[in-house]
Amino acid sequence: MTTADRIHALDSSFVLLAREGSDSVELLTGEIVDVTNLADIPLGTAGERREVFSLVPYRQVRERGFEAQDDGAPLRCLLVDEHLHLPAEEVRAALPADPIPLHDGGFDLSDEEYAAIVERVIADEIGRGEGANFVIRRDYTARIDTTAPDAERTAALTWFRALLEHERGAYWTFAVVTPGVVAVGASPEAHVVAQGGVVTMNPISGTFRHPAGGSTTAALGEFLSSTKETEELFMVVDEELKMMSAVCSDGGRITGPHLKQMSRLTHTEYMLRGSSRLDPRDILRETMFAPTVTGSPMQNACTVIRRHERKPRGYYSGVAALFTPNDAGGHDLDAPILIRTVYLKDGEVSVPVGATLVRHSDPAGEVGETHGKAAGVLGAIGAVARDTAAEAREDADAPGSGSTPAEDPEIQALLASRNARLAEFWINPQDGGTGTTAAAPFAGRTAVVVDAEDRFTTMLAHQLRHLGLDVRILPWAEADDAEIDAADLLVAGPGPGDPRDDSSLRIARMRALVARRRAGGRPLLAVCLSHQILADSLGIELAPLASPHQGLQKSVPVFGEDASIGFYNTFTARVTPGTTEADVAEVSADAESGDVYALRGPAFASVQGHLESILSRDGMTTLQRLVGHALNAR
């Protein structure tokens, strides 16, 4: 059967997939099965393993105990009976090419409504300590004419052809056609890949929209110099390292940054790699979903999304996942994020797009970002006029030619300079957690890290293991007093929210844990939120910052030594400038504002910043100093 015959014979259920760097299009066909949970994805037995393609909706995040509106979007699996690799040129030639007109197009939320949501999120969520960044989406909607037979299948094939021809740089270009679920897209981002025991994640953030006529060195340089865009990328890298530290024995290592060039947009990205022996379904569960399309901390981001988005997300920000049997007897996983995607059901077209909201977001700018992203998708599928001049220029300046703005030496130097700000611990190769120093200073000691709903604790635990500690992480609601009492060190972790909130069960539990540990004279390290709780117990004032320090890097005094540390706080403990003691604690604070950066006293120490963050260049050194004090001071 010829390629054209295969394309023309496609019926109700199939997947067409073109992967980055390949000159073929993959065709997957088979039976459709919907399952309830990721663990139910039918990969088969050791004797009869099978390949499975899955569409994972956003609502699956409830498997992690996080909030999501339940729209009933199915966890859809195609059990692959046939997987063909067809020549891309032959596939393109066989696909329909006549444009599919859209009718009644527009955003479901007006620009004014969306800008108002942006303002509320900045003020009520970021401004009150609920998190560092949040992605709020709106949908461009339209209709197609469905009077012709197989209209939706024809539209999907037409749009897939347009993406193959006009969208450059996508990680996956795909068309998924199944009963009631049709999706066509060009995702730039590989959320998680597991192959040969190596897990890779690819956080992408920052969006540079190419000017009319194409990108220029000057315009790209201005984008790379943006504080907002730089901090936005660092924050999502931190969030994905939390996930990597949960699934990888070696915690993960970052490489980059790089520029991700597409036809109308350029993004900044890092690559994260680590080692894991987990089942790929478990890896996928622990990494639901990318902070680039949800926010951080992840659990609270889901709550904020539920609070501010007016309808369920469907598949937006979920993943497409291909599980392929490997020679080791398991399955490899390839799972890009479901963004830059068009959904089609009963003639209704939806293009969900979102903007990442941070402390210094401009509502008008975020509105403009959603317009740019929607226009990029619609232009790529031929639904709106393309910037043909830009397209011609981008084609002429293809990556690798040495002539693109992205390859300009000044641009490359500007990009590389970002790593000078970051912690070498996460950039250099790691040894699997046996200690970064020759004598792992705390070997033989045990620690319990209590997670107050910020999985920075996974990174913190990984660093503590490198210092020799045997570490367990417990969620705040499951933290048993007896188990904590038995640990040599209690690490009371960070979390979102107002430390003064008397109505929060989580805050109350963290207060009780800190008080119990202090009363028993047992070693305690308190981080961020818990640092504020400790400060309050010492009679130190708590107050909101005038401007939240979410994703902010500062050089601060920590008991006689300056340390470059990353901060993710909206509230602070504050003393009168010049104060060096409070109750039984030694205070290290800002000389002008009185903001308390660290405390230490009998068997306890605390820090406001996140020593585990990639923004903490002096994180490991400072962590060792504070842990050493807590364990040895009596």
KOLDOLO-268904 format. One record per residue (C-alpha): x negated, y negated, z. Coordinates in nm, 2 decimals, m for minus. Example, Ala and Ser with C-alpha at 12.3 -4.5 7.8 and 13.67 -1.06 7.14 Angstrom:
((m1.23, 0.45, 0.78))
((m1.37, 0.11, 0.71))
//
This chain:
((0.00, 0.00, 0.00))
((m0.14, m0.34, m0.09))
((m0.17, m0.63, 0.16))
((0.11, m0.81, m0.02))
((0.33, m0.50, 0.01))
((0.26, m0.47, 0.38))
((0.35, m0.83, 0.45))
((0.67, m0.82, 0.24))
((0.77, m0.50, 0.43))
((0.74, m0.65, 0.78))
((1.07, m0.61, 0.97))
((1.19, m0.71, 1.31))
((0.89, m0.65, 1.53))
((0.52, m0.72, 1.45))
((0.22, m0.93, 1.55))
((m0.01, m1.11, 1.31))
((m0.34, m1.22, 1.47))
((m0.65, m1.40, 1.34))
((m0.93, m1.43, 1.59))
((m1.20, m1.70, 1.59))
((m1.49, m1.61, 1.37))
((m1.31, m1.33, 1.19))
((m1.24, m1.31, 0.81))
((m0.95, m1.07, 0.87))
((m0.60, m1.08, 0.99))
((m0.49, m0.81, 1.23))
((m0.14, m0.65, 1.19))
((0.01, m0.48, 1.49))
((0.33, m0.28, 1.47))
((0.51, m0.05, 1.71))
((0.79, 0.00, 1.96))
((0.90, m0.29, 2.18))
((0.94, m0.23, 2.55))
((1.02, m0.49, 2.82))
((0.88, m0.43, 3.17))
((0.92, m0.60, 3.51))
((0.56, m0.64, 3.64))
((0.21, m0.65, 3.50))
((0.14, m0.31, 3.67))
((0.42, m0.16, 3.46))
((0.25, m0.24, 3.13))
((0.23, 0.11, 2.98))
((m0.14, 0.17, 2.90))
((m0.10, 0.54, 2.91))
((m0.29, 0.81, 3.10))
((m0.66, 0.90, 3.09))
((m0.57, 1.17, 2.83))
((m0.35, 0.95, 2.62))
((m0.45, 0.59, 2.64))
((m0.27, 0.34, 2.41))
((m0.31, m0.01, 2.28))
((m0.06, m0.26, 2.40))
((0.01, m0.62, 2.31))
((0.20, m0.82, 2.57))
((0.36, m1.16, 2.60))
((0.34, m1.27, 2.96))
((0.59, m1.54, 3.06))
((0.52, m1.81, 3.32))
((0.77, m1.66, 3.56))
((0.54, m1.37, 3.62))
((0.34, m1.60, 3.85))
((0.60, m1.49, 4.11))
((0.40, m1.17, 4.14))
((0.14, m1.37, 4.32))
((0.40, m1.51, 4.56))
((0.41, m1.84, 4.38))
((0.73, m2.04, 4.29))
((0.88, m2.04, 3.94))
((1.22, m2.09, 3.79))
((1.35, m1.76, 3.67))
((1.47, m1.79, 3.31))
((1.47, m1.42, 3.24))
((1.20, m1.45, 2.97))
((1.09, m1.09, 2.93))
((0.75, m0.95, 2.99))
((0.74, m0.81, 2.64))
((0.52, m0.53, 2.53))
((0.45, m0.40, 2.18))
((0.32, m0.04, 2.20))
((0.08, m0.04, 1.91))
((0.14, 0.25, 1.67))
((m0.06, 0.09, 1.39))
((m0.34, m0.17, 1.40))
((m0.47, m0.28, 1.06))
((m0.74, m0.53, 0.97))
((m0.64, m0.70, 0.64))
((m0.84, m0.95, 0.44))
((m0.74, m1.30, 0.54))
((m0.73, m1.44, 0.19))
((m0.50, m1.16, 0.08))
((m0.27, m1.22, 0.38))
((m0.25, m1.59, 0.31))
((m0.17, m1.53, m0.05))
((0.11, m1.30, 0.04))
((0.28, m1.53, 0.30))
((0.55, m1.78, 0.21))
((0.44, m2.13, 0.16))
((0.75, m2.35, 0.11))
((0.78, m2.60, 0.40))
((1.05, m2.53, 0.66))
((1.24, m2.85, 0.72))
((1.32, m2.94, 1.09))
((1.64, m3.12, 1.18))
((1.74, m3.33, 1.48))
((1.39, m3.34, 1.62))
((1.28, m3.52, 1.93))
((1.16, m3.48, 2.29))
((1.40, m3.34, 2.55))
((1.28, m3.61, 2.79))
((1.25, m3.97, 2.67))
((0.91, m4.14, 2.70))
((1.05, m4.35, 2.99))
((1.18, m4.04, 3.17))
((0.85, m3.87, 3.13))
((0.65, m4.17, 3.25))
((0.87, m4.20, 3.56))
((0.79, m3.83, 3.64))
((0.42, m3.90, 3.60))
((0.45, m4.19, 3.84))
((0.63, m3.98, 4.10))
((0.38, m3.70, 4.08))
((0.09, m3.94, 4.13))
((0.26, m4.11, 4.42))
((0.45, m3.83, 4.59))
((0.22, m3.53, 4.52))
((m0.14, m3.63, 4.46))
((m0.09, m3.94, 4.68))
((0.04, m3.72, 4.97))
((m0.23, m3.46, 4.95))
((m0.04, m3.18, 4.77))
((m0.32, m3.13, 4.52))
((m0.59, m3.26, 4.29))
((m0.41, m3.24, 3.95))
((m0.08, m3.11, 3.81))
((0.03, m3.04, 3.45))
((0.39, m3.14, 3.38))
((0.54, m3.05, 3.04))
((0.80, m3.18, 2.81))
((0.94, m3.01, 2.50))
((0.97, m3.13, 2.14))
((1.28, m2.97, 2.01))
((1.44, m2.94, 1.67))
((1.65, m2.69, 1.46))
((1.59, m2.50, 1.13))
((1.85, m2.39, 0.89))
((1.94, m2.02, 0.96))
((2.19, m1.96, 0.68))
((1.93, m1.78, 0.46))
((1.87, m1.41, 0.54))
((1.57, m1.35, 0.78))
((1.53, m1.73, 0.82))
((1.34, m1.70, 1.15))
((1.10, m1.44, 1.02))
((1.04, m1.65, 0.71))
((0.97, m1.95, 0.92))
((0.73, m1.76, 1.14))
((0.54, m1.63, 0.84))
((0.53, m1.97, 0.68))
((0.40, m2.14, 0.99))
((0.14, m1.87, 1.04))
((0.01, m1.93, 0.69))
((0.00, m2.31, 0.75))
((m0.20, m2.26, 1.07))
((m0.45, m2.03, 0.89))
((m0.49, m2.29, 0.62))
((m0.50, m2.61, 0.82))
((m0.59, m2.54, 1.19))
((m0.96, m2.50, 1.26))
((m1.13, m2.38, 1.58))
((m0.85, m2.18, 1.73))
((m0.94, m1.89, 1.95))
((m0.63, m1.70, 1.84))
((m0.40, m1.79, 1.56))
((m0.09, m1.57, 1.58))
((0.27, m1.49, 1.49))
((0.48, m1.27, 1.72))
((0.81, m1.17, 1.58))
((1.04, m0.96, 1.80))
((1.41, m0.95, 1.87))
((1.50, m1.27, 2.05))
((1.13, m1.38, 2.09))
((0.95, m1.55, 1.81))
((0.62, m1.74, 1.88))
((0.37, m1.89, 1.64))
((0.06, m2.07, 1.75))
((m0.31, m2.15, 1.75))
((m0.44, m2.13, 2.10))
((m0.78, m2.30, 2.16))
((m0.84, m2.13, 2.49))
((m0.93, m1.78, 2.59))
((m0.80, m1.77, 2.94))
((m0.95, m1.43, 3.05))
((m1.14, m1.16, 2.86))
((m1.26, m0.84, 3.02))
((m1.49, m0.62, 2.82))
((m1.75, m0.37, 2.93))
((m1.72, m0.47, 3.29))
((m1.78, m0.84, 3.21))
((m1.51, m1.09, 3.28))
((m1.51, m1.42, 3.09))
((m1.29, m1.73, 3.14))
((m1.30, m2.04, 2.92))
((m1.16, m2.35, 3.10))
((m1.09, m2.62, 2.84))
((m0.99, m2.97, 2.95))
((m0.99, m3.32, 2.82))
((m0.83, m3.41, 2.49))
((m0.99, m3.63, 2.22))
((m0.74, m3.71, 1.95))
((m0.93, m3.78, 1.62))
((m0.87, m4.13, 1.49))
((m0.71, m4.17, 1.15))
((m0.96, m4.06, 0.89))
((m1.15, m3.83, 1.13))
((m1.36, m3.84, 1.44))
((m1.66, m4.07, 1.48))
((m1.97, m4.06, 1.70))
((m1.87, m4.39, 1.87))
((m1.52, m4.27, 1.95))
((m1.64, m3.93, 2.07))
((m1.90, m4.09, 2.29))
((m1.64, m4.32, 2.45))
((m1.43, m4.01, 2.52))
((m1.72, m3.82, 2.68))
((m1.80, m4.13, 2.90))
((m1.45, m4.13, 3.05))
((m1.45, m4.07, 3.42))
((m1.10, m3.93, 3.41))
((m1.18, m3.67, 3.13))
((m1.50, m3.56, 3.30))
((m1.34, m3.52, 3.65))
((m1.05, m3.34, 3.49))
((m1.28, m3.08, 3.34))
((m1.48, m3.03, 3.66))
((m1.15, m2.98, 3.86))
((m1.03, m2.70, 3.63))
((m1.37, m2.53, 3.64))
((m1.35, m2.53, 4.02))
((m1.00, m2.38, 4.00))
((m1.10, m2.11, 3.76))
((m1.41, m2.02, 3.97))
((m1.17, m1.96, 4.25))
((m1.01, m1.69, 4.03))
((m1.35, m1.55, 3.91))
((m1.47, m1.52, 4.27))
((m1.15, m1.32, 4.35))
((m1.21, m1.06, 4.07))
((m1.58, m1.06, 4.02))
((m1.84, m0.91, 4.26))
((m2.09, m1.17, 4.16))
((m1.85, m1.46, 4.18))
((m1.91, m1.60, 3.84))
((m2.16, m1.82, 3.66))
((m2.09, m2.13, 3.45))
((m2.25, m2.21, 3.12))
((m2.19, m2.52, 2.91))
((m2.05, m2.77, 2.87))
((m1.95, m2.74, 2.50))
((m1.72, m2.92, 2.26))
((m1.43, m2.73, 2.13))
((m1.36, m2.88, 1.79))
((m1.02, m2.83, 1.62))
((m0.87, m2.99, 1.32))
((m0.71, m3.29, 1.49))
((m0.84, m3.26, 1.85))
((m1.17, m3.20, 2.03))
((m1.18, m3.07, 2.39))
((m1.46, m3.02, 2.64))
((m1.51, m2.67, 2.78))
((m1.72, m2.44, 3.00))
((m1.77, m2.06, 2.99))
((m1.75, m1.86, 3.31))
((m1.88, m1.51, 3.33))
((m1.89, m1.24, 3.61))
((m1.88, m0.87, 3.67))
((m1.57, m0.67, 3.77))
((m1.45, m0.31, 3.78))
((m1.09, m0.40, 3.84))
((m0.80, m0.27, 3.62))
((m0.74, m0.53, 3.35))
((m0.38, m0.57, 3.47))
((m0.51, m0.66, 3.81))
((m0.76, m0.91, 3.66))
((m0.47, m1.06, 3.47))
((m0.25, m1.08, 3.78))
((m0.52, m1.25, 3.99))
((m0.59, m1.51, 3.72))
((m0.23, m1.61, 3.66))
((m0.24, m1.88, 3.53))
((m0.48, m2.13, 3.39))
((m0.52, m2.45, 3.59))
((m0.55, m2.64, 3.26))
((m0.18, m2.59, 3.21))
((m0.06, m2.57, 3.58))
((m0.29, m2.76, 3.81))
((m0.48, m2.71, 4.14))
((m0.46, m2.58, 4.39))
((m0.27, m2.32, 4.20))
((m0.01, m2.22, 4.45))
((0.10, m2.57, 4.53))
((0.08, m2.66, 4.15))
((0.36, m2.40, 4.10))
((0.57, m2.57, 4.37))
((0.51, m2.91, 4.21))
((0.61, m2.78, 3.87))
((0.93, m2.63, 4.01))
((1.00, m2.97, 4.18))
((0.95, m3.19, 3.87))
((1.02, m2.99, 3.56))
((1.38, m2.98, 3.46))
((1.40, m2.64, 3.30))
((1.20, m2.31, 3.31))
((0.88, m2.28, 3.12))
((0.95, m1.96, 2.92))
((0.62, m1.85, 2.78))
((0.45, m2.19, 2.79))
((0.13, m2.16, 3.00))
((0.16, m1.78, 3.01))
((m0.06, m1.56, 2.81))
((m0.07, m1.33, 2.51))
((m0.26, m1.02, 2.62))
((m0.41, m0.74, 2.41))
((m0.51, m0.43, 2.60))
((m0.74, m0.21, 2.39))
((m0.88, 0.13, 2.49))
((m1.25, 0.14, 2.53))
((m1.52, 0.40, 2.53))
((m1.55, 0.40, 2.91))
((m1.21, 0.54, 2.95))
((m1.03, 0.22, 3.04))
((m0.90, m0.08, 2.85))
((m1.06, m0.41, 2.74))
((m0.85, m0.73, 2.78))
((m0.83, m1.03, 2.55))
((m0.58, m1.29, 2.67))
((m0.55, m1.65, 2.54))
((m0.32, m1.91, 2.69))
((0.01, m1.96, 2.53))
((m0.03, m2.33, 2.43))
((m0.02, m2.51, 2.09))
((0.27, m2.27, 2.02))
((0.61, m2.30, 1.84))
((0.90, m2.10, 1.98))
((1.20, m2.01, 1.78))
((1.53, m1.86, 1.90))
((1.87, m1.87, 1.73))
((1.75, m2.15, 1.50))
((1.63, m2.37, 1.80))
((1.27, m2.48, 1.77))
((1.07, m2.57, 2.08))
((0.71, m2.70, 2.11))
((0.62, m2.74, 2.48))
((0.33, m2.98, 2.56))
((0.19, m3.11, 2.88))
((m0.05, m3.36, 3.02))
((m0.29, m3.32, 3.32))
((m0.20, m3.58, 3.58))
((m0.48, m3.69, 3.82))
((m0.52, m3.96, 4.07))
((m0.60, m4.23, 3.81))
((m0.37, m4.12, 3.54))
((m0.20, m4.39, 3.34))
((0.17, m4.30, 3.27))
((0.17, m4.46, 2.92))
((m0.15, m4.27, 2.84))
((m0.01, m3.94, 2.95))
((0.30, m4.00, 2.74))
((0.07, m4.07, 2.45))
((m0.11, m3.74, 2.51))
((0.21, m3.54, 2.49))
((0.29, m3.71, 2.16))
((m0.06, m3.63, 2.02))
((m0.04, m3.27, 2.12))
((0.31, m3.22, 1.97))
((0.21, m3.40, 1.65))
((m0.10, m3.18, 1.63))
((0.11, m2.86, 1.64))
((0.38, m3.00, 1.41))
((0.13, m3.13, 1.16))
((m0.06, m2.80, 1.16))
((0.26, m2.60, 1.07))
((0.35, m2.86, 0.80))
((0.66, m2.98, 0.99))
((0.54, m3.34, 0.98))
((0.29, m3.52, 0.75))
((m0.07, m3.42, 0.80))
((m0.36, m3.67, 0.82))
((m0.51, m3.55, 0.49))
((m0.80, m3.79, 0.51))
((m0.90, m3.66, 0.85))
((m0.85, m3.30, 0.73))
((m1.08, m3.36, 0.43))
((m1.34, m3.52, 0.65))
((m1.33, m3.25, 0.91))
((m1.36, m2.98, 0.65))
((m1.66, m3.16, 0.50))
((m1.82, m3.19, 0.84))
((m1.77, m2.83, 0.95))
((m1.95, m2.72, 1.27))
((m2.30, m2.60, 1.19))
((m2.36, m2.85, 0.91))
((m2.56, m3.08, 1.15))
((m2.36, m3.38, 1.03))
((m2.06, m3.38, 1.27))
((m2.03, m3.64, 1.54))
((m2.03, m3.35, 1.79))
((m2.38, m3.25, 1.67))
((m2.52, m3.60, 1.70))
((m2.82, m3.58, 1.94))
((m2.68, m3.87, 2.15))
((m2.35, m3.68, 2.19))
((m2.53, m3.36, 2.28))
((m2.74, m3.54, 2.54))
((m2.43, m3.71, 2.69))
((m2.26, m3.38, 2.71))
((m2.56, m3.20, 2.87))
((m2.61, m3.48, 3.12))
((m2.29, m3.36, 3.30))
((m2.46, m3.06, 3.45))
((m2.71, m3.28, 3.64))
((m2.41, m3.35, 3.88))
((m2.33, m2.99, 3.94))
((m2.43, m2.72, 4.20))
((m2.72, m2.50, 4.07))
((m2.56, m2.21, 4.27))
((m2.29, m2.18, 4.01))
((m2.51, m2.24, 3.71))
((m2.81, m2.01, 3.79))
((m2.78, m1.63, 3.77))
((m2.66, m1.47, 4.09))
((m2.77, m1.15, 4.25))
((m2.43, m0.99, 4.33))
((m2.39, m1.13, 4.68))
((m2.69, m0.99, 4.87))
((m2.83, m1.32, 4.97))
((m2.98, m1.62, 4.79))
((m3.27, m1.65, 5.04))
((m3.53, m1.39, 5.11))
((m3.40, m1.32, 5.45))
((m3.02, m1.37, 5.42))
((m3.01, m1.57, 5.74))
((m2.68, m1.43, 5.88))
((m2.71, m1.07, 5.79))
((m2.52, m0.84, 6.02))
((m2.27, m1.11, 6.12))
((m1.90, m1.09, 6.03))
((m1.66, m1.37, 5.93))
((m1.29, m1.41, 5.87))
((m1.19, m1.69, 5.63))
((m0.83, m1.81, 5.68))
((m0.67, m1.93, 5.35))
((m0.44, m2.22, 5.40))
((m0.31, m2.20, 5.05))
((m0.61, m2.31, 4.86))
((m0.82, m2.03, 4.70))
((m1.13, m2.24, 4.73))
((m1.17, m1.98, 5.01))
((m1.27, m1.72, 4.75))
((m1.57, m1.93, 4.64))
((m1.65, m2.01, 5.00))
((m1.64, m1.64, 5.10))
((m1.87, m1.56, 4.81))
((m2.12, m1.82, 4.93))
((m2.10, m1.69, 5.28))
((m2.18, m1.34, 5.15))
((m2.49, m1.48, 4.99))
((m2.59, m1.60, 5.33))
((m2.56, m1.24, 5.46))
((m2.22, m1.25, 5.63))
((m1.97, m0.97, 5.60))
((m1.65, m1.16, 5.50))
((m1.28, m1.10, 5.49))
((m1.02, m1.35, 5.36))
((m0.68, m1.36, 5.53))
((m0.37, m1.57, 5.43))
((m0.27, m1.80, 5.71))
((0.06, m1.62, 5.76))
((m0.12, m1.28, 5.79))
((m0.40, m1.39, 6.01))
((m0.39, m1.16, 6.32))
((m0.53, m1.30, 6.64))
((m0.70, m0.98, 6.73))
((m0.87, m0.95, 6.40))
((m0.99, m1.31, 6.41))
((m1.11, m1.28, 6.77))
((m1.33, m0.98, 6.66))
((m1.51, m1.18, 6.40))
((m1.84, m1.35, 6.47))
((m1.73, m1.65, 6.28))
((m1.39, m1.80, 6.20))
((m1.38, m2.02, 5.89))
((m1.06, m2.22, 5.90))
((m1.00, m2.30, 5.54))
((m0.87, m2.58, 5.32))
((m0.52, m2.64, 5.20))
((m0.28, m2.90, 5.06))
((m0.06, m3.13, 5.26))
((m0.05, m3.38, 5.54))
((m0.24, m3.26, 5.85))
((0.00, m3.47, 6.06))
((0.31, m3.28, 5.93))
((0.48, m3.14, 6.24))
((0.74, m2.96, 6.03))
((0.50, m2.73, 5.85))
((0.46, m2.38, 5.97))
((0.13, m2.35, 5.78))
((m0.01, m2.66, 5.96))
((0.11, m2.54, 6.29))
((m0.06, m2.20, 6.24))
((m0.39, m2.36, 6.14))
((m0.37, m2.59, 6.45))
((m0.31, m2.28, 6.67))
((m0.61, m2.09, 6.52))
((m0.85, m2.39, 6.57))
((m0.73, m2.44, 6.92))
((m0.75, m2.07, 7.01))
((m1.11, m2.04, 6.87))
((m1.22, m2.36, 7.06))
((m1.06, m2.24, 7.38))
((m1.25, m1.91, 7.36))
((m1.58, m2.08, 7.28))
((m1.61, m1.86, 6.97))
((m1.80, m1.98, 6.66))
((m1.58, m2.19, 6.42))
((m1.63, m2.36, 6.09))
((m1.35, m2.59, 5.97))
((m1.32, m2.71, 5.62))
((m1.12, m3.00, 5.47))
((m0.76, m2.97, 5.60))
((m0.89, m2.77, 5.90))
((m1.16, m3.02, 5.96))
((m0.89, m3.28, 5.99))
((m0.70, m3.06, 6.23))
((m1.01, m3.01, 6.44))
((m1.08, m3.39, 6.44))
((m0.72, m3.44, 6.56))
((m0.77, m3.20, 6.85))
((m1.08, m3.41, 6.95))
((m0.86, m3.73, 6.96))
((m0.99, m3.87, 6.63))
((m0.74, m4.07, 6.42))
((m0.60, m3.92, 6.10))
((m0.50, m4.15, 5.81))
((m0.43, m4.15, 5.44))
((m0.70, m4.27, 5.21))
((m0.63, m4.59, 5.01))
((m0.73, m4.39, 4.70))
((m0.72, m4.00, 4.71))
((m1.06, m3.83, 4.68))
((m0.94, m3.56, 4.45))
((m1.23, m3.42, 4.25))
((m1.46, m3.70, 4.37))
((m1.84, m3.65, 4.42))
((m2.01, m3.85, 4.69))
((m2.35, m3.86, 4.86))
((m2.27, m3.87, 5.23))
((m2.46, m3.84, 5.56))
((m2.44, m3.50, 5.73))
((m2.63, m3.52, 6.06))
((m2.94, m3.69, 5.95))
((m2.95, m3.56, 5.59))
((m2.78, m3.71, 5.28))
((m2.58, m3.45, 5.09))
((m2.41, m3.46, 4.75))
((m2.07, m3.30, 4.81))
((m1.74, m3.27, 4.62))
((m1.43, m3.40, 4.79))
((m1.06, m3.30, 4.73))
((m0.88, m3.49, 5.01))
((m0.60, m3.74, 5.04))
((m0.63, m3.78, 5.42))
((m0.93, m3.84, 5.64))
((m1.03, m3.84, 6.00))
((m1.15, m4.19, 6.09))
((m1.35, m4.34, 6.38))
((m1.46, m4.69, 6.45))
((m1.77, m4.76, 6.23))
((m2.09, m4.68, 6.42))
((m1.92, m4.41, 6.64))
((m2.15, m4.11, 6.68))
((m1.96, m3.91, 6.94))
((m1.59, m3.81, 7.01))
((m1.51, m3.59, 7.31))
((m1.76, m3.31, 7.29))
((m1.84, m3.35, 6.93))
((m2.12, m3.52, 6.74))
((m1.98, m3.73, 6.46))
((m2.12, m3.79, 6.11))
((m1.92, m4.07, 5.95))
((m1.94, m4.34, 5.68))
((m2.11, m4.65, 5.82))
((m1.86, m4.89, 5.68))
((m1.52, m4.71, 5.67))
((m1.57, m4.48, 5.96))
((m1.44, m4.18, 5.75))
((m1.56, m3.87, 5.92))
((m1.76, m3.64, 5.69))
((m1.87, m3.37, 5.95))
((m1.84, m3.27, 6.31))
((m2.04, m3.04, 6.53))
((m2.01, m2.94, 6.89))
((m2.03, m2.63, 7.12))
((m1.99, m2.33, 6.88))
((m1.81, m2.53, 6.61))
((m1.89, m2.74, 6.30))
((m1.67, m2.89, 6.03))
((m1.69, m3.07, 5.70))
((m1.45, m3.28, 5.50))
((m1.59, m3.19, 5.16))
((m1.58, m2.86, 4.97))
((m1.93, m2.72, 5.00))
((m1.82, m2.44, 4.76))
((m1.73, m2.68, 4.48))
((m1.93, m2.71, 4.16))
((m1.95, m3.08, 4.26))
((m2.15, m3.00, 4.57))
((m2.51, m3.01, 4.46))
((m2.62, m2.97, 4.82))
((m2.34, m2.73, 4.91))
((m2.53, m2.41, 5.00))
((m2.79, m2.59, 5.20))
((m2.53, m2.78, 5.40))
((m2.32, m2.47, 5.45))
((m2.62, m2.28, 5.59))
((m2.69, m2.57, 5.83))
((m2.33, m2.59, 5.96))
((m2.28, m2.21, 5.99))
((m2.61, m2.18, 6.17))
((m2.50, m2.45, 6.42))
((m2.16, m2.28, 6.48))
((m2.32, m1.94, 6.53))
((m2.60, m2.05, 6.75))
((m2.48, m2.35, 6.95))
((m2.33, m2.27, 7.29))
//
